[in-house]
Amino acid sequence: MGKEIEHKYIVTGKEFINMATGSHDIKQGYLCKDKERTVRIRIMDEKAFITIKGETHGDTRAEYEYPISSNDAKSMLDTLCIKPIIEKTRYIVPFKGNNWEIDMFKGFLEGLILAEIEIPSSEYKYDIPPFIGKNVTNDPRYYNSNLVKGNIPDAND
């Protein structure tokens, strides 16, 4: 079984842009976004994927990801996925031995910036970059599948 262990944070500044070693343009939509499972279609640059994720337990969930054709992905985003479609730029930022993925959202989520770090175990210790704010790992309002609702959560809640 595939497994994803990830921590998610709100980003408080934009200095990460100068630290980035690369970036990707992403469009993604959801075919299913139940609590128990999500099915996502993503186009990242020119590559496309279908991803199935299980229910989140703490910082861990089952994850299966498979490449699909870009044409199929575009068609599914246009005709089958729940609207609106999420668009963002993902920056890859190395910091003290770990890679952080920083997502700057566009369109209806403009202004929201989230950071994620995938880790090998829940107990794994890592350093926090200076642009990282509140930990929202266990806050379902910040799951991409819930952001489709179009509301940027209030970080002070």
N, CA, C and O atoms as a DFTB+ gen file, in Angstrom:
628 C
 N C O
     1  1       0.844      -1.187       0.000
     2  2       0.000       0.000       0.000
     3  2       0.878       1.236       0.000
     4  3       1.858       1.301       0.742
     5  1       0.534       2.234      -0.838
     6  2       1.222       3.507      -0.831
     7  2       0.816       4.307       0.400
     8  3      -0.319       4.209       0.866
     9  1       1.748       5.096       0.922
    10  2       1.475       5.863       2.123
    11  2       2.111       7.238       2.005
    12  3       3.233       7.368       1.514
    13  1       1.399       8.260       2.452
    14  2       1.904       9.629       2.459
    15  2       1.869      10.127       3.899
    16  3       0.839      10.054       4.570
    17  1       3.010      10.635       4.364
    18  2       3.081      11.298       5.664
    19  2       3.545      12.712       5.376
    20  3       4.640      12.927       4.857
    21  1       2.697      13.676       5.721
    22  2       2.964      15.052       5.306
    23  2       2.523      16.013       6.399
    24  3       1.517      15.798       7.076
    25  1       3.300      17.078       6.554
    26  2       2.929      18.174       7.445
    27  2       2.702      19.416       6.590
    28  3       3.411      19.651       5.611
    29  1       1.703      20.205       6.974
    30  2       1.299      21.371       6.188
    31  2       1.298      22.609       7.075
    32  3       0.891      22.559       8.236
    33  1       1.765      23.729       6.505
    34  2       1.889      24.979       7.235
    35  2       1.417      26.163       6.389
    36  3       1.447      26.114       5.159
    37  1       0.986      27.214       7.060
    38  2       0.734      28.487       6.396
    39  2       2.079      29.177       6.202
    40  3       2.944      29.115       7.076
    41  1       2.256      29.829       5.066
    42  2       3.487      30.559       4.765
    43  2       3.251      32.037       5.067
    44  3       2.225      32.605       4.693
    45  1       4.217      32.647       5.746
    46  2       4.051      34.017       6.222
    47  2       4.812      35.067       5.409
    48  3       4.592      36.262       5.606
    49  1       5.683      34.658       4.518
    50  2       6.437      35.614       3.700
    51  2       6.764      35.008       2.351
    52  3       6.464      33.842       2.096
    53  1       7.379      35.802       1.489
    54  2       7.676      35.310       0.138
    55  2       9.168      35.133      -0.134
    56  3       9.566      34.957      -1.285
    57  1       9.998      35.176       0.908
    58  2      11.436      35.012       0.692
    59  2      11.794      33.630       0.151
    60  3      12.895      33.431      -0.362
    61  1      10.876      32.683       0.261
    62  2      11.124      31.331      -0.260
    63  2      11.343      31.343      -1.768
    64  3      12.022      30.464      -2.299
    65  1      10.775      32.330      -2.468
    66  2      10.901      32.374      -3.932
    67  2      12.367      32.425      -4.335
    68  3      12.772      31.752      -5.282
    69  1      13.170      33.220      -3.621
    70  2      14.599      33.333      -3.937
    71  2      15.386      32.095      -3.515
    72  3      16.510      31.891      -3.972
    73  1      14.806      31.273      -2.651
    74  2      15.468      30.052      -2.184
    75  2      15.119      28.853      -3.066
    76  3      15.769      27.812      -2.972
    77  1      14.111      28.986      -3.913
    78  2      13.598      27.854      -4.698
    79  2      14.603      27.381      -5.739
    80  3      15.290      28.180      -6.375
    81  1      14.670      26.067      -5.896
    82  2      15.525      25.469      -6.927
    83  2      14.729      25.098      -8.166
    84  3      15.303      24.663      -9.164
    85  1      13.412      25.265      -8.113
    86  2      12.558      24.964      -9.252
    87  2      11.116      25.301      -8.925
    88  3      10.767      25.565      -7.775
    89  1      10.288      25.287      -9.957
    90  2       8.859      25.525      -9.754
    91  2       8.064      24.770     -10.813
    92  3       8.587      24.400     -11.865
    93  1       6.790      24.553     -10.507
    94  2       5.895      23.833     -11.402
    95  2       4.539      24.519     -11.414
    96  3       4.048      24.963     -10.376
    97  1       3.937      24.603     -12.592
    98  2       2.562      25.072     -12.709
    99  2       1.639      23.877     -12.585
   100  3       1.832      22.856     -13.245
   101  1       0.632      24.016     -11.730
   102  2      -0.263      22.904     -11.430
   103  2      -1.715      23.322     -11.620
   104  3      -2.130      24.401     -11.196
   105  1      -2.473      22.450     -12.264
   106  2      -3.936      22.527     -12.306
   107  2      -4.440      21.210     -11.765
   108  3      -3.964      20.146     -12.159
   109  1      -5.417      21.280     -10.849
   110  2      -5.940      20.033     -10.309
   111  2      -7.407      20.175      -9.968
   112  3      -7.899      21.240      -9.594
   113  1      -8.081      19.042     -10.118
   114  2      -9.489      18.977      -9.802
   115  2      -9.809      17.636      -9.175
   116  3      -8.992      16.715      -9.179
   117  1     -11.020      17.546      -8.635
   118  2     -11.412      16.350      -7.889
   119  2     -12.606      15.669      -8.529
   120  3     -13.624      16.300      -8.813
   121  1     -12.465      14.366      -8.752
   122  2     -13.572      13.539      -9.225
   123  2     -14.416      13.092      -8.038
   124  3     -15.623      12.884      -8.169
   125  1     -13.779      12.946      -6.883
   126  2     -14.450      12.507      -5.658
   127  2     -13.716      13.159      -4.495
   128  3     -12.486      13.179      -4.468
   129  1     -14.464      13.690      -3.537
   130  2     -13.829      14.286      -2.360
   131  2     -14.615      13.964      -1.094
   132  3     -14.988      14.847      -0.322
   133  1     -14.847      12.683      -0.913
   134  2     -15.465      12.203       0.310
   135  2     -14.445      12.231       1.439
   136  3     -13.241      12.290       1.192
   137  1     -14.927      12.188       2.674
   138  2     -14.018      12.148       3.822
   139  2     -13.132      10.902       3.773
   140  3     -11.956      10.955       4.134
   141  1     -13.696       9.795       3.330
   142  2     -12.978       8.526       3.326
   143  2     -12.008       8.371       2.149
   144  3     -11.091       7.551       2.198
   145  1     -12.217       9.169       1.087
   146  2     -11.368       9.033      -0.090
   147  2     -11.469      10.276      -0.969
   148  3     -12.504      10.940      -1.019
   149  1     -10.380      10.570      -1.654
   150  2     -10.419      11.599      -2.696
   151  2      -9.778      11.014      -3.948
   152  3      -8.861      10.196      -3.877
   153  1     -10.284      11.454      -5.091
   154  2      -9.702      11.077      -6.375
   155  2      -9.418      12.375      -7.110
   156  3     -10.329      13.138      -7.434
   157  1      -8.135      12.614      -7.369
   158  2      -7.682      13.879      -7.933
   159  2      -7.077      13.674      -9.312
   160  3      -6.398      12.681      -9.573
   161  1      -7.341      14.640     -10.189
   162  2      -6.684      14.724     -11.494
   163  2      -5.755      15.932     -11.419
   164  3      -6.174      17.020     -11.024
   165  1      -4.497      15.737     -11.800
   166  2      -3.529      16.847     -11.736
   167  2      -2.713      16.893     -13.011
   168  3      -2.258      15.870     -13.524
   169  1      -2.539      18.111     -13.509
   170  2      -1.571      18.370     -14.570
   171  2      -0.493      19.248     -13.950
   172  3      -0.758      20.354     -13.477
   173  1       0.739      18.723     -13.965
   174  2       1.879      19.475     -13.452
   175  2       2.835      19.686     -14.607
   176  3       3.451      18.747     -15.111
   177  1       2.947      20.946     -15.016
   178  2       3.687      21.288     -16.222
   179  2       3.058      20.516     -17.388
   180  3       1.918      20.800     -17.756
   181  1       3.762      19.562     -17.970
   182  2       3.213      18.811     -19.105
   183  2       2.825      17.373     -18.740
   184  3       2.361      16.621     -19.598
   185  1       3.012      16.990     -17.479
   186  2       2.704      15.622     -17.062
   187  2       1.368      15.594     -16.322
   188  3       0.974      16.571     -15.685
   189  1       0.682      14.460     -16.419
   190  2      -0.635      14.344     -15.792
   191  2      -0.710      13.069     -14.949
   192  3      -0.062      12.065     -15.246
   193  1      -1.523      13.138     -13.886
   194  2      -1.637      12.035     -12.936
   195  2      -3.065      11.921     -12.426
   196  3      -3.807      12.902     -12.371
   197  1      -3.430      10.702     -12.055
   198  2      -4.621      10.472     -11.256
   199  2      -4.118       9.960      -9.907
   200  3      -3.269       9.070      -9.847
   201  1      -4.649      10.529      -8.830
   202  2      -4.205      10.186      -7.482
   203  2      -5.415       9.823      -6.644
   204  3      -6.415      10.541      -6.622
   205  1      -5.310       8.704      -5.959
   206  2      -6.358       8.262      -5.042
   207  2      -5.769       8.303      -3.641
   208  3      -4.723       7.712      -3.374
   209  1      -6.464       9.019      -2.742
   210  2      -5.998       9.139      -1.365
   211  2      -7.086       8.665      -0.420
   212  3      -8.275       8.890      -0.649
   213  1      -6.654       8.002       0.653
   214  2      -7.580       7.544       1.670
   215  2      -7.817       8.613       2.724
   216  3      -7.299       9.725       2.630
   217  1      -8.600       8.260       3.719
   218  2      -8.900       9.170       4.819
   219  2      -7.620       9.490       5.595
   220  3      -6.776       8.619       5.804
   221  1      -7.490      10.738       6.013
   222  2      -6.329      11.171       6.781
   223  2      -6.497      10.769       8.241
   224  3      -7.545      10.990       8.848
   225  1      -5.442      10.174       8.788
   226  2      -5.379       9.834      10.208
   227  2      -4.136      10.507      10.770
   228  3      -3.020      10.028      10.568
   229  1      -4.330      11.625      11.481
   230  2      -3.192      12.407      11.964
   231  2      -2.503      13.060      10.791
   232  3      -3.061      13.959      10.162
   233  1      -1.283      12.616      10.484
   234  2      -0.532      13.168       9.352
   235  2      -0.317      12.138       8.246
   236  3       0.516      12.339       7.362
   237  1      -1.071      11.028       8.293
   238  2      -0.815       9.906       7.398
   239  2      -2.089       9.481       6.672
   240  3      -3.185       9.521       7.231
   241  1      -1.921       9.077       5.426
   242  2      -3.037       8.513       4.660
   243  2      -2.500       7.645       3.533
   244  3      -1.355       7.786       3.103
   245  1      -3.348       6.752       3.072
   246  2      -2.999       5.926       1.912
   247  2      -2.974       6.816       0.674
   248  3      -3.790       7.728       0.539
   249  1      -2.032       6.543      -0.229
   250  2      -1.939       7.325      -1.464
   251  2      -1.450       6.435      -2.598
   252  3      -0.481       5.690      -2.455
   253  1      -2.148       6.534      -3.733
   254  2      -1.776       5.819      -4.950
   255  2      -1.806       6.838      -6.086
   256  3      -2.797       7.548      -6.260
   257  1      -0.727       6.911      -6.857
   258  2      -0.665       7.888      -7.946
   259  2      -0.170       7.206      -9.209
   260  3       0.782       6.426      -9.185
   261  1      -0.852       7.521     -10.334
   262  2      -0.541       6.890     -11.613
   263  2      -0.510       7.937     -12.723
   264  3      -1.352       8.835     -12.747
   265  1       0.445       7.831     -13.637
   266  2       0.457       8.745     -14.787
   267  2      -0.701       8.446     -15.729
   268  3      -1.082       7.291     -15.919
   269  1      -1.252       9.501     -16.314
   270  2      -2.277       9.380     -17.355
   271  2      -1.909      10.342     -18.473
   272  3      -1.013      11.170     -18.308
   273  1      -2.582      10.242     -19.592
   274  2      -2.266      11.137     -20.707
   275  2      -2.738      12.558     -20.385
   276  3      -3.751      12.753     -19.713
   277  1      -1.998      13.525     -20.870
   278  2      -2.369      14.930     -20.661
   279  2      -3.720      15.241     -21.285
   280  3      -4.506      16.007     -20.726
   281  1      -3.991      14.645     -22.449
   282  2      -5.283      14.884     -23.102
   283  2      -6.435      14.366     -22.254
   284  3      -7.458      15.037     -22.119
   285  1      -6.278      13.169     -21.678
   286  2      -7.313      12.635     -20.798
   287  2      -7.490      13.523     -19.569
   288  3      -8.616      13.798     -19.154
   289  1      -6.380      13.970     -18.992
   290  2      -6.448      14.820     -17.797
   291  2      -7.164      16.133     -18.110
   292  3      -8.012      16.570     -17.333
   293  1      -6.835      16.764     -19.232
   294  2      -7.500      18.011     -19.607
   295  2      -8.992      17.798     -19.794
   296  3      -9.804      18.616     -19.362
   297  1      -9.347      16.702     -20.437
   298  2     -10.755      16.399     -20.652
   299  2     -11.482      16.189     -19.325
   300  3     -12.587      16.698     -19.139
   301  1     -10.875      15.449     -18.407
   302  2     -11.507      15.216     -17.102
   303  2     -11.621      16.503     -16.289
   304  3     -12.632      16.730     -15.625
   305  1     -10.584      17.350     -16.340
   306  2     -10.657      18.633     -15.634
   307  2     -11.802      19.482     -16.178
   308  3     -12.508      20.148     -15.420
   309  1     -11.981      19.454     -17.497
   310  2     -13.024      20.262     -18.133
   311  2     -14.428      19.710     -17.925
   312  3     -15.374      20.479     -17.756
   313  1     -14.577      18.383     -17.934
   314  2     -15.926      17.824     -17.995
   315  2     -16.373      17.041     -16.764
   316  3     -17.573      16.961     -16.499
   317  1     -15.447      16.464     -16.008
   318  2     -15.839      15.584     -14.915
   319  2     -15.532      16.109     -13.511
   320  3     -16.224      15.764     -12.553
   321  1     -14.512      16.929     -13.392
   322  2     -14.075      17.367     -12.066
   323  2     -15.013      18.414     -11.472
   324  3     -15.627      19.210     -12.182
   325  1     -15.098      18.381     -10.138
   326  2     -15.867      19.367      -9.385
   327  2     -15.240      20.734      -9.620
   328  3     -14.019      20.880      -9.560
   329  1     -16.061      21.720      -9.883
   330  2     -15.568      23.073     -10.123
   331  2     -15.612      23.873      -8.835
   332  3     -16.452      23.603      -7.977
   333  1     -14.738      24.843      -8.678
   334  2     -13.700      25.300      -9.610
   335  2     -12.451      24.429      -9.553
   336  3     -12.266      23.636      -8.629
   337  1     -11.610      24.592     -10.547
   338  2     -10.338      23.884     -10.638
   339  2      -9.283      24.703      -9.900
   340  3      -9.219      25.923     -10.049
   341  1      -8.468      24.037      -9.115
   342  2      -7.394      24.710      -8.372
   343  2      -6.205      24.922      -9.305
   344  3      -5.789      24.022     -10.035
   345  1      -5.674      26.143      -9.255
   346  2      -4.455      26.464      -9.992
   347  2      -3.456      27.055      -9.019
   348  3      -3.804      27.867      -8.163
   349  1      -2.192      26.630      -9.163
   350  2      -1.159      27.111      -8.250
   351  2       0.211      26.929      -8.876
   352  3       0.385      26.160      -9.822
   353  1       1.173      27.649      -8.335
   354  2       2.568      27.440      -8.669
   355  2       3.220      26.806      -7.457
   356  3       3.097      27.308      -6.340
   357  1       3.910      25.708      -7.679
   358  2       4.608      25.003      -6.596
   359  2       6.100      25.290      -6.710
   360  3       6.715      25.057      -7.751
   361  1       6.665      25.794      -5.634
   362  2       8.099      26.060      -5.547
   363  2       8.751      24.957      -4.721
   364  3       8.225      24.561      -3.682
   365  1       9.884      24.468      -5.179
   366  2      10.658      23.464      -4.458
   367  2      11.772      24.204      -3.726
   368  3      12.624      24.844      -4.343
   369  1      11.748      24.103      -2.391
   370  2      12.668      24.883      -1.562
   371  2      13.436      23.945      -0.625
   372  3      12.858      23.400       0.316
   373  1      14.734      23.757      -0.880
   374  2      15.534      22.967       0.058
   375  2      15.831      23.783       1.315
   376  3      16.119      24.978       1.244
   377  1      15.754      23.113       2.467
   378  2      16.087      23.791       3.723
   379  2      16.607      22.750       4.711
   380  3      15.872      21.863       5.145
   381  1      17.867      22.874       5.050
   382  2      18.528      22.034       6.051
   383  2      18.244      20.543       5.849
   384  3      17.812      19.845       6.767
   385  1      18.496      20.080       4.631
   386  2      18.421      18.652       4.342
   387  2      17.063      18.126       3.919
   388  3      16.926      16.930       3.659
   389  1      16.052      18.987       3.842
   390  2      14.711      18.557       3.424
   391  2      14.205      19.459       2.305
   392  3      14.581      20.628       2.209
   393  1      13.353      18.897       1.469
   394  2      12.705      19.696       0.429
   395  2      11.300      20.072       0.872
   396  3      10.502      19.212       1.245
   397  1      11.013      21.347       0.827
   398  2       9.686      21.876       1.111
   399  2       9.013      22.186      -0.217
   400  3       9.666      22.635      -1.159
   401  1       7.705      21.947      -0.292
   402  2       6.913      22.312      -1.463
   403  2       6.009      23.460      -1.036
   404  3       5.164      23.309      -0.153
   405  1       6.201      24.602      -1.674
   406  2       5.444      25.803      -1.322
   407  2       4.462      26.086      -2.457
   408  3       4.869      26.294      -3.600
   409  1       3.177      26.093      -2.139
   410  2       2.129      26.321      -3.133
   411  2       1.572      27.727      -3.015
   412  3       0.990      28.096      -1.995
   413  1       1.759      28.512      -4.078
   414  2       1.162      29.839      -4.208
   415  2      -0.062      29.693      -5.091
   416  3       0.049      29.428      -6.288
   417  1      -1.228      29.867      -4.490
   418  2      -2.479      29.642      -5.209
   419  2      -2.822      30.831      -6.091
   420  3      -2.439      31.967      -5.810
   421  1      -3.552      30.545      -7.163
   422  2      -3.979      31.553      -8.131
   423  2      -5.502      31.594      -8.167
   424  3      -6.175      30.808      -7.500
   425  1      -6.030      32.516      -8.954
   426  2      -7.469      32.562      -9.187
   427  2      -8.257      32.802      -7.920
   428  3      -7.956      33.721      -7.158
   429  1      -9.272      31.974      -7.691
   430  2     -10.188      32.175      -6.572
   431  2      -9.523      31.978      -5.203
   432  3     -10.106      32.344      -4.182
   433  1      -8.313      31.405      -5.166
   434  2      -7.577      31.234      -3.906
   435  2      -6.347      32.140      -3.831
   436  3      -5.468      31.938      -2.995
   437  1      -6.296      33.134      -4.708
   438  2      -5.173      34.092      -4.735
   439  2      -4.930      34.641      -3.332
   440  3      -5.864      35.033      -2.632
   441  1      -3.659      34.661      -2.936
   442  2      -3.286      35.164      -1.619
   443  2      -2.959      34.055      -0.626
   444  3      -2.266      34.296       0.363
   445  1      -3.450      32.843      -0.877
   446  2      -3.163      31.719       0.000
   447  2      -1.831      31.096      -0.410
   448  3      -1.606      30.804      -1.585
   449  1      -0.953      30.896       0.571
   450  2       0.331      30.232       0.338
   451  2       0.503      29.184       1.422
   452  3       0.489      29.502       2.611
   453  1       0.664      27.939       1.011
   454  2       0.825      26.824       1.941
   455  2       2.127      26.079       1.653
   456  3       2.569      25.989       0.508
   457  1       2.727      25.550       2.716
   458  2       3.945      24.752       2.593
   459  2       3.659      23.334       3.064
   460  3       2.912      23.116       4.018
   461  1       4.269      22.378       2.375
   462  2       4.151      20.974       2.761
   463  2       5.531      20.358       2.800
   464  3       6.411      20.697       2.009
   465  1       5.698      19.448       3.735
   466  2       6.915      18.644       3.778
   467  2       6.485      17.196       3.952
   468  3       5.750      16.860       4.880
   469  1       6.955      16.343       3.045
   470  2       6.696      14.904       3.176
   471  2       7.845      14.318       3.980
   472  3       9.018      14.598       3.733
   473  1       7.467      13.493       4.954
   474  2       8.460      12.963       5.881
   475  2       8.361      11.438       5.944
   476  3       7.313      10.873       5.631
   477  1       9.452      10.766       6.350
   478  2       9.454       9.298       6.350
   479  2       8.657       8.669       7.494
   480  3       8.225       7.521       7.390
   481  1       8.458       9.421       8.595
   482  2       7.675       8.909       9.715
   483  2       7.110      10.095      10.495
   484  3       7.634      11.205      10.408
   485  1       6.058       9.862      11.245
   486  2       5.435      10.933      12.024
   487  2       6.382      11.501      13.070
   488  3       6.236      12.654      13.476
   489  1       7.345      10.710      13.507
   490  2       8.282      11.142      14.544
   491  2       9.508      11.868      13.985
   492  3      10.326      12.374      14.753
   493  1       9.641      11.924      12.676
   494  2      10.794      12.548      12.023
   495  2      10.913      14.014      12.444
   496  3       9.932      14.758      12.409
   497  1      12.105      14.417      12.837
   498  2      12.370      15.801      13.257
   499  2      12.987      16.573      12.095
   500  3      13.855      16.063      11.386
   501  1      12.531      17.799      11.914
   502  2      13.044      18.645      10.837
   503  2      13.056      20.100      11.301
   504  3      12.334      20.489      12.218
   505  1      13.906      20.891      10.633
   506  2      14.001      22.317      10.934
   507  2      12.936      23.076      10.158
   508  3      12.604      22.728       9.025
   509  1      12.411      24.111      10.783
   510  2      11.359      24.943      10.190
   511  2      11.995      26.189       9.562
   512  3      12.694      26.930      10.253
   513  1      11.766      26.430       8.267
   514  2      12.291      27.636       7.631
   515  2      11.657      28.904       8.227
   516  3      10.578      28.838       8.816
   517  1      12.321      30.048       8.074
   518  2      11.826      31.289       8.684
   519  2      10.509      31.805       8.105
   520  3       9.837      32.607       8.753
   521  1      10.126      31.375       6.923
   522  2       8.895      31.856       6.295
   523  2       7.676      31.008       6.657
   524  3       6.586      31.235       6.131
   525  1       7.852      30.045       7.541
   526  2       6.775      29.130       7.919
   527  2       6.044      29.660       9.144
   528  3       6.655      30.108      10.115
   529  1       4.706      29.595       9.071
   530  2       3.865      30.032      10.183
   531  2       3.162      28.856      10.833
   532  3       3.778      27.834      11.135
   533  1       1.873      29.015      11.041
   534  2       1.051      28.068      11.792
   535  2       0.995      26.693      11.127
   536  3       0.858      26.582       9.909
   537  1       1.103      25.650      11.948
   538  2       0.947      24.273      11.497
   539  2      -0.543      23.990      11.319
   540  3      -1.314      24.113      12.271
   541  1      -0.953      23.613      10.104
   542  2      -2.364      23.312       9.809
   543  2      -2.532      21.863       9.324
   544  3      -3.493      21.541       8.625
   545  1      -1.596      21.009       9.702
   546  2      -1.615      19.610       9.275
   547  2      -2.951      18.941       9.550
   548  3      -3.479      18.234       8.692
   549  1      -3.495      19.155      10.723
   550  2      -4.727      18.465      11.114
   551  2      -5.978      19.312      10.934
   552  3      -7.029      18.988      11.487
   553  1      -5.878      20.381      10.174
   554  2      -7.024      21.259       9.930
   555  2      -7.587      20.963       8.536
   556  3      -7.005      21.389       7.538
   557  1      -8.707      20.243       8.451
   558  2      -9.238      19.852       7.139
   559  2      -9.617      21.027       6.248
   560  3      -9.785      20.838       5.043
   561  1      -9.760      22.238       6.795
   562  2     -10.070      23.404       5.963
   563  2      -8.951      23.675       4.962
   564  3      -9.186      24.308       3.932
   565  1      -7.735      23.205       5.251
   566  2      -6.593      23.448       4.381
   567  2      -6.287      22.296       3.439
   568  3      -5.322      22.376       2.678
   569  1      -7.077      21.227       3.465
   570  2      -6.912      20.168       2.475
   571  2      -7.302      20.751       1.118
   572  3      -8.316      21.442       1.013
   573  1      -6.522      20.485       0.094
   574  2      -6.837      20.989      -1.246
   575  2      -8.246      20.599      -1.669
   576  3      -8.940      21.382      -2.317
   577  1      -8.668      19.395      -1.307
   578  2     -10.005      18.941      -1.700
   579  2     -11.096      19.800      -1.063
   580  3     -12.186      19.914      -1.624
   581  1     -10.831      20.403       0.086
   582  2     -11.802      21.295       0.715
   583  2     -11.660      22.743       0.248
   584  3     -12.615      23.516       0.322
   585  1     -10.484      23.106      -0.227
   586  2     -10.279      24.458      -0.748
   587  2     -11.104      24.702      -2.009
   588  3     -11.352      25.849      -2.380
   589  1     -11.527      23.622      -2.667
   590  2     -12.374      23.737      -3.863
   591  2     -13.654      24.512      -3.538
   592  3     -14.266      25.092      -4.435
   593  1     -14.057      24.527      -2.288
   594  2     -15.256      25.271      -1.886
   595  2     -15.098      26.764      -2.126
   596  3     -16.085      27.500      -2.158
   597  1     -13.849      27.215      -2.298
   598  2     -13.610      28.597      -2.667
   599  2     -13.356      29.550      -1.524
   600  3     -13.238      30.755      -1.743
   601  1     -13.270      29.044      -0.312
   602  2     -13.029      29.913       0.830
   603  2     -11.600      29.740       1.325
   604  3     -11.130      28.622       1.539
   605  1     -10.919      30.868       1.504
   606  2      -9.602      30.831       2.141
   607  2      -9.862      30.839       3.637
   608  3     -10.458      31.784       4.153
   609  1      -9.424      29.796       4.346
   610  2      -9.684      29.739       5.779
   611  2      -9.002      30.885       6.520
   612  3      -7.958      31.374       6.087
   613  1      -9.583      31.308       7.622
   614  2      -8.986      32.315       8.482
   615  2      -8.013      31.604       9.412
   616  3      -8.418      30.787      10.239
   617  1      -6.729      31.916       9.274
   618  2      -5.693      31.248      10.053
   619  2      -5.806      31.527      11.540
   620  3      -5.202      30.818      12.345
   621  1      -6.569      32.548      11.926
   622  2      -6.705      32.894      13.343
   623  2      -7.798      32.088      14.032
   624  3      -7.929      32.142      15.255
   625  1      -8.579      31.346      13.264
   626  2      -9.646      30.522      13.871
   627  2      -9.084      29.266      14.477
   628  3      -9.832      28.458      15.028
